[in-house]
Amino acid sequence: MWVISLVILICNVITLSASFLGFKYIPPPSNTETHGRYSTVDLIEAEGYPAETHTVTTADGYILTFHRIPMSRLMAHNPSSTPGPPVLHLHGYESSSAEVVLRGRRNSLGFLLSDQGYDVWLLNFRGNVYSRNHTDLSPDDKFGPFWNFTWWEMGSKDLPRVLEYILDLTGQNKLQIVGHSQGITALYVMLDQHPELSTNISLVSAMAPIAYNSHTQGMLRWTAQFLADIPNFASQSEFLAPSEALNSISSKYCQENSTTQTACYNFLFLVTGFDLEQQDRSNLVNQLQHFPAGTSARTIVHFAQMILQDRFQAFDWGEEENQRRYKSSHPTQVDLKKATPPMAIYVAPGNDYLAQPEDYTRLVAELPNVIRLHTVNYTKWNHMDFITGIDAPRLLYPFLLEEMNNYSNIDRK
C-alpha cells in the first residue's frame, strides 16, 4: 500500500528527525503485543489459524522473513490434513505481510485464501519491518549501503530466492501469485530478469498492478519532479520506518469518532484517491500500526522517475553511471513479453490515482497472456480499497478466487 508513504514529505521530515526528538525505530513485535501492535503471526493465530515464520537469505545477503498459513482453522484440527496448493502474496509499497490479515477472517484476503484450501505464503520484501536484516550490512546506518535498493532488487533478487524456497519445501513444481501494486511491479522485474521462472507460476492475480505510471494523479504526481531531483546519495536511506513518532500521531489523531480522523483519511486519499465510504473507520489506527512498514527512500524516487520518463525501467543513475551499469545511457527497460504466466488483472474504473486506465491499458496490451481483465464495479474504488475496502469481499475477492480455483491443481515434483 502507498498509504502514508508519501504522507508525504511531512512524515519524511518526522522520520528523519526522529532521533533528535528522542523517538526510536520500533522493531517488529514478537508473539506478544508491542507498542500497541501485533505481529503478523499474532494476527493470524488470533483468528484460530496456524501460523509459521520462515527466513531466506538472498544472493546479495538480505535476510527476508515471511509468514505462512499452511491450512485453514478447520483443517488444523484434523491431524491428517496436509497443506493445499501454495499461493504467494506480494505486498505493496511500504506494506508487509500483515496487509491481508488485518480485517478479520471474514474480510481479509489471506484468511479467505486459506479457507479455500490454499497454502498461503506472505512475503516481506527487503527493508520492511520484518526483513530489515542482512548478513553484513547494518540497516541502522542512515545513509548506508543496506538501503541501496528499489523494487528492482525486490524482483531480481528477493523473489527468485523465495520461489525456490517455497517450491523446495512444499515439493511442488508450481505456485500461484497474488499481489497488489508494487508487489506486481517486482514480479514483472523477476520475470524479465529470470524468465525461466515463468514455468513455475500457474497464475498471477494482479490487483492494481503498476508498470507504466505516467498518468499517476494526486500527491505522487505533484511531487514527482522534487523526488526525481533528490541526489543519489540522499535517496540511499530508510524511509518511513515504524517509529514511536508515527505511532503516537496516528493513535492520537486517527481514532474513530475523533474530529481529526477525516483529515487522516484525506492525507491518505491525496495519494490513493478519495473514497471514504469504503473505509472501516474503527480499523484505521490498527492499519496504521502496520503501515508504513519501512523501505528505502530510493524506491519512491524510482517510481517518480517512471512518471516523468514514461518508461518501465531500472533506476536512472544519470548518463555516466548508467553507461557503467547498463552499458547504455538509458536504464534497462522491462520486457513485459517475458511475463508469460497466465495473468488475471483487477483494476479500478478510474479513481485509483496510482493505477490509471491509460497506464493499465498499456500494460495489458503488452502482456502476452492476460486471461482476465476485471474492473471493480464501484466508481470510487481507489488504490487502497483492494486491501482495505469494506466491500472487497463482495465486489472483488469472489471473482479473484473463482479464477484462482480454475488453476489450483497440485503439481508435485
Buried (B, 14 or more C-beta within 10 A) or exposed (E): BBBBBBBBEEBBEBBBEBEEEEBEBBEBBEEEEBBBBBBBBBBBBEBEBBBEBBEBBBEBBBBBBBBBBBBBBEBBEEEEBEBBBBBBBBBBBBBBBBBBBBBEBEBBBBBBBBBBBBBBBBBBBBBBBBBBBBEEBEBEEEBBEBBBBBBBBBBBBBBBBBBEBBBEBBEBEBBBBBBBBBBBBBBBBBBBBBBEBBEBBBBBBBBBBBBBBBBBBBBBBEBBEEBBEBEBEEBBBBBBBBBBBBBBBBBEBBBEEBEEBEEBBEBBBBBBBBBBEBBBBEBBBBBBBBBBBBBBBBBBBBBBBBBBBEBBBBBBBEEEEBEEEBEEEBBBEBBBEBBBBBBBBBBBEBBBBBBBBEBBEBBBEBBEEBBBBBBBEBEBBBBBBBBBBBBBBEBBBEBBBEBBBEBBEBEEE
